[in-house]
Amino acid sequence: LTPRHVEEQRNVPMYITNIANQKAGPFGGFLVVSMRPYRAEQIPQVAAITSRFPGAHGGPIHSGEPQEIGIHPDRLSSPDFG
C-alpha cells in the first residue's frame, strides 16, 4: 500500500476543501487535505494503518467522491499545494 507520491518521489498533492476550520484567534480558513488514490477495497486497510498515527495526519477524514468535500474533479491534476 505504498502511496503513489512516494513511488513517484514527489510531494503529496494537497487540496483546499469546503470544510471550515474552527477559528482560533487569527487562524481559521478551510481544511487542507492530502489526497492519496487507493482502490475502494483498500480503504479499510489504509484507514487501519494510518489511524494509528494521529500525529502524522492520522486516518482519512473522507473517502469517496472529492466533490463531496468541495474538490472539483477538474482540480485533481492541479493541486493547491504539493
Secondary structure as GFF3:
##gff-version 3
##sequence-region A 1 82
A	DSSP	alpha_helix	4	7	.	.	.	ID=ss1
A	DSSP	beta_strand	14	20	.	.	.	ID=ss2
A	DSSP	beta_strand	30	34	.	.	.	ID=ss3
A	DSSP	three_ten_helix	40	42	.	.	.	ID=ss4
A	DSSP	alpha_helix	43	50	.	.	.	ID=ss5
A	DSSP	three_ten_helix	66	69	.	.	.	ID=ss6
A	DSSP	three_ten_helix	73	75	.	.	.	ID=ss7
###
